[in-house]
Amino acid sequence: MKKQYKISIIGAGNVATHLARTVLQQPQIELLQMYNRNVQKLNEFLSATEIIDDLSLLKPVDVLIIAIADDAIHSFSKKIPTIDFLIVHTSGSVSINDLQVDRKGVFYPFQSFSKAKKQIDFTDIPILIEAENQNDIELLSNLASILSKNVQYADSKQRQALHIGGVFVANFTNHLYLQAENILKDNNLSFDLLKPLIQEVAQKILTLSSKQAQTGPAIRGDKRIIDKHLKMLNAHQKEIYELLTKSIQQTKINTEK
Amino acid sequence: MKKQYKISIIGAGNVATHLARTVLQQPQIELLQMYNRNVQKLNEFLSATEIIDDLSLLKPVDVLIIAIADDAIHSFSKKIPTIDFLIVHTSGSVSINDLQVDRKGVFYPFQSFSKAKKQIDFTDIPILIEAENQNDIELLSNLASILSKNVQYADSKQRQALHIGGVFVANFTNHLYLQAENILKDNNLSFDLLKPLIQEVAQKILTLSSKQAQTGPAIRGDKRIIDKHLKMLNAHQKEIYELLTKSIQQTKINTEK
């Protein structure tokens, strides 16, 4: 199949790596170059694409994807030689306007990427795109649709809202796992005991709303159990338990109004 | 196959219903009777077992399972006619000593049961058991092992710790889903966008520790992004965001010490 799109990727972090791996499997996309200051971090791609550490060597592509740390995007984009192809970043919480280039856009794959994972299937990962004109929106939409069946336009504020949502359901949820692990460890119980419940909670939200799925002493208003629980917790765990219990009960009151 | 164990179940709530359904599928267990004050709530079991609303009709069994509301267990157990078979409750946060009977125990299936679910597979659900002598522990262990491949002994304090862990990973996590849903809704985004990430977070914890799996602005110490996020949140969301961010960062400091 003829390659329909040429792209290059800047960066060697989680997003850059996983994007490059998935792009290399698409017959419609050619990964022309990858750039990183430290080229050794791109060793796994040596035989698959051209690796460069000099921005003046960048060749023309349809889309140049900058997948680097959020706070480096602004200053890095100034260093790119004047070129007329579309340049996008991959960040949830950085405005499109942080890119100091002529043709700009955003290509935000909404997933938690960790290096530990060898291969990520992008098919179900939402990709949020943004650009300044209809042509570029279509270009990004077509490119993203090769990787994912869930491509949506989102402006910078919506993309940030989604990023915050991700912080709540991923970062904060994972931290609650850690809190629970500590409570179990203090009582000589294995974290493995919680794994079936964790799976069930994640499964349930696919078919029930979070309101329908809510169970436990807080939503039941079971003050006796809540007090028992608080007595077993240290000050730090207690603070989290009390705030989230209050928040669940507040939600209930608002719903019943 | 000959029935090895006779049991009866008290109650018509989620736990009683799901326990009865799964027990009825086991050739080794006979469900002799089910009791509820309101027998109509047990209609689905009419053809499968004897339904009673009078405790004096209780027949001898190996184990009588009381699956009723936590705060009703103590007073209900006093009403049971003096009998010499093992009586257990199914609660995470109620002590074995709340049962005012001679032979007592606990049979705690650790899962979040909701009525919406038709059938629950108990095979992977941990069942925590407790009793006062070795014979009763063995009886409960054998009975539980027919339903689940994960049966463990836990004293009342351990069982409560597990229940608290469940509150963190299930009730609180589900409430974070609700918070995220509200943030997305305020920005005209569908909660569906979060579902792949939610699945990924739950999957990840099967192979990575919560510490290894932690990502996001809090653990990176990305103050710029955190401040951006806080600006988009209302007072209530902000309180949760700030406390959990602080808690993630505190954990990091403790780990690095």
Contacts between the chains, C-beta under 8 A, distances in Angstrom:
chain1	res1	chain2	res2	distance
A	70	B	222	6.9
A	70	B	224	7.3
A	70	B	225	6.1
A	71	B	222	7.4
A	71	B	224	5.7
A	93	B	217	7.9
A	93	B	225	5.0
A	93	B	228	5.6
A	93	B	229	7.0
A	110	B	193	6.5
A	110	B	196	7.7
A	110	B	197	6.5
A	111	B	196	6.6
A	111	B	197	5.9
A	111	B	200	6.2
A	112	B	197	6.2
A	112	B	200	5.9
A	112	B	201	6.7
A	112	B	204	7.6
A	112	B	215	5.3
A	112	B	216	8.0
A	113	B	215	8.0
A	114	B	204	7.2
A	114	B	208	7.5
A	114	B	212	7.9
A	114	B	213	6.9
A	114	B	215	6.5
A	116	B	207	7.9
A	116	B	208	6.0
A	116	B	212	6.9
A	124	B	196	4.8
A	125	B	196	5.7
A	126	B	193	4.9
A	126	B	196	6.8
A	150	B	193	7.8
A	150	B	196	7.9
A	152	B	193	7.5
A	154	B	189	7.2
A	157	B	187	6.5
A	157	B	232	7.8
A	158	B	187	4.9
A	158	B	188	7.1
A	158	B	189	5.8
A	160	B	228	6.8
A	160	B	229	7.4
A	160	B	232	6.3
A	161	B	183	5.5
A	161	B	184	6.0
A	161	B	186	7.0
A	161	B	187	3.8
A	161	B	189	6.2
A	161	B	232	6.6
A	162	B	184	6.6
A	162	B	187	7.8
A	162	B	189	5.9
A	162	B	193	6.0
A	162	B	194	7.9
A	163	B	229	7.5
A	164	B	180	7.6
A	164	B	183	5.5
A	164	B	229	5.0
A	164	B	232	6.2
A	164	B	233	7.1
A	164	B	241	7.8
A	165	B	180	3.8
A	165	B	181	7.7
A	165	B	183	5.2
A	165	B	184	5.1
A	165	B	189	7.7
A	165	B	193	7.6
A	165	B	194	5.5
A	166	B	180	7.7
A	166	B	194	7.0
A	166	B	197	5.7
A	166	B	216	7.9
A	167	B	216	5.5
A	167	B	217	6.8
A	167	B	218	7.7
A	167	B	229	6.7
A	167	B	241	7.4
A	168	B	176	4.7
A	168	B	177	7.7
A	168	B	179	5.2
A	168	B	180	4.1
A	168	B	183	7.2
A	168	B	240	7.9
A	168	B	241	7.8
A	169	B	176	5.9
A	169	B	177	5.7
A	169	B	180	4.9
A	169	B	194	5.3
A	169	B	197	6.1
A	169	B	198	5.2
A	169	B	201	6.9
A	170	B	197	5.4
A	170	B	198	7.7
A	170	B	200	7.7
A	170	B	201	4.8
A	170	B	215	7.0
A	170	B	216	6.8
A	171	B	214	6.9
A	171	B	215	6.3
A	171	B	216	3.3
A	171	B	217	7.6
A	171	B	218	6.2
A	171	B	219	7.3
A	171	B	244	7.9
A	171	B	248	7.0
A	172	B	176	5.3
A	172	B	240	7.7
A	172	B	241	8.0
A	172	B	244	4.6
A	172	B	248	8.0
A	173	B	173	4.8
A	173	B	176	5.6
A	173	B	198	7.8
A	173	B	201	5.7
A	174	B	201	5.9
A	174	B	204	7.8
A	174	B	205	7.2
A	174	B	210	5.6
A	174	B	213	5.3
A	174	B	214	5.5
A	174	B	215	7.7
A	175	B	210	7.4
A	175	B	214	6.7
A	175	B	218	7.9
A	175	B	244	5.9
A	175	B	247	6.3
A	175	B	248	5.1
A	175	B	251	7.3
A	176	B	168	4.7
A	176	B	169	6.0
A	176	B	172	5.3
A	176	B	173	5.6
A	176	B	176	7.5
A	177	B	168	7.7
A	177	B	169	5.8
A	177	B	205	5.7
A	177	B	210	4.2
A	177	B	213	7.8
A	178	B	210	3.9
A	178	B	211	6.5
A	178	B	214	7.3
A	178	B	251	6.4
A	179	B	168	5.2
A	179	B	247	7.6
A	180	B	164	7.6
A	180	B	165	3.8
A	180	B	166	7.7
A	180	B	168	4.1
A	180	B	169	4.9
A	181	B	165	7.7
A	181	B	209	7.9
A	181	B	210	5.7
A	183	B	161	5.5
A	183	B	164	5.5
A	183	B	165	5.2
A	183	B	168	7.2
A	184	B	161	6.0
A	184	B	162	6.6
A	184	B	165	5.1
A	186	B	161	7.0
A	187	B	157	6.5
A	187	B	158	4.9
A	187	B	161	3.8
A	187	B	162	7.8
A	188	B	158	7.0
A	189	B	154	7.2
A	189	B	158	5.8
A	189	B	161	6.2
A	189	B	162	5.9
A	189	B	165	7.7
A	191	B	210	7.9
A	193	B	110	6.5
A	193	B	126	4.9
A	193	B	150	7.8
A	193	B	152	7.5
A	193	B	162	6.0
A	193	B	165	7.6
A	194	B	162	7.8
A	194	B	165	5.5
A	194	B	166	6.9
A	194	B	169	5.2
A	195	B	205	6.9
A	195	B	206	6.2
A	196	B	110	7.7
A	196	B	111	6.5
A	196	B	124	4.8
A	196	B	125	5.7
A	196	B	126	6.8
A	196	B	150	7.9
A	197	B	110	6.6
A	197	B	111	5.9
A	197	B	112	6.1
A	197	B	166	5.7
A	197	B	169	6.1
A	197	B	170	5.4
A	198	B	169	5.2
A	198	B	170	7.7
A	198	B	173	7.8
A	198	B	202	5.3
A	198	B	205	6.0
A	199	B	202	5.6
A	199	B	206	7.9
A	200	B	111	6.2
A	200	B	112	5.9
A	200	B	170	7.7
A	201	B	112	6.6
A	201	B	169	6.9
A	201	B	170	4.8
A	201	B	173	5.7
A	201	B	174	5.9
A	201	B	202	7.3
A	202	B	198	5.3
A	202	B	199	5.7
A	202	B	201	7.2
A	202	B	202	3.5
A	202	B	203	8.0
A	204	B	112	7.6
A	204	B	114	7.2
A	204	B	174	7.8
A	205	B	174	7.2
A	205	B	177	5.6
A	205	B	195	6.9
A	205	B	198	6.0
A	206	B	195	6.2
A	206	B	199	7.9
A	207	B	116	7.9
A	208	B	114	7.5
A	208	B	116	6.0
A	209	B	181	7.8
A	210	B	174	5.6
A	210	B	175	7.4
A	210	B	177	4.2
A	210	B	178	3.9
A	210	B	181	5.7
A	210	B	191	7.9
A	211	B	178	6.6
A	212	B	114	7.9
A	212	B	116	6.9
A	213	B	114	6.9
A	213	B	174	5.3
A	213	B	177	7.8
A	214	B	171	7.0
A	214	B	174	5.5
A	214	B	175	6.7
A	214	B	178	7.3
A	215	B	112	5.3
A	215	B	113	8.0
A	215	B	114	6.5
A	215	B	170	7.0
A	215	B	171	6.2
A	215	B	174	7.7
A	216	B	112	8.0
A	216	B	166	7.9
A	216	B	167	5.5
A	216	B	170	6.8
A	216	B	171	3.3
A	217	B	93	7.8
A	217	B	167	6.8
A	217	B	171	7.6
A	218	B	167	7.7
A	218	B	171	6.1
A	218	B	175	7.9
A	219	B	171	7.3
A	222	B	70	6.9
A	222	B	71	7.4
A	224	B	70	7.4
A	224	B	71	5.8
A	225	B	70	6.1
A	225	B	93	4.9
A	228	B	93	5.6
A	228	B	160	6.8
A	229	B	93	7.0
A	229	B	160	7.4
A	229	B	163	7.5
A	229	B	164	5.0
A	229	B	167	6.7
A	232	B	157	7.8
A	232	B	160	6.3
A	232	B	161	6.6
A	232	B	164	6.2
A	233	B	164	7.1
A	236	B	247	6.9
A	236	B	250	7.2
A	239	B	243	6.5
A	240	B	168	7.9
A	240	B	172	7.7
A	240	B	243	6.4
A	240	B	244	7.2
A	240	B	247	6.3
A	241	B	164	7.8
A	241	B	167	7.4
A	241	B	168	7.8
A	243	B	239	6.5
A	243	B	240	6.4
A	243	B	243	5.6
A	244	B	171	7.9
A	244	B	172	4.6
A	244	B	175	5.9
A	244	B	240	7.2
A	247	B	175	6.3
A	247	B	179	7.6
A	247	B	236	6.9
A	247	B	240	6.3
A	248	B	171	7.0
A	248	B	172	8.0
A	248	B	175	5.0
A	250	B	236	7.2
A	251	B	175	7.3
A	251	B	178	6.4
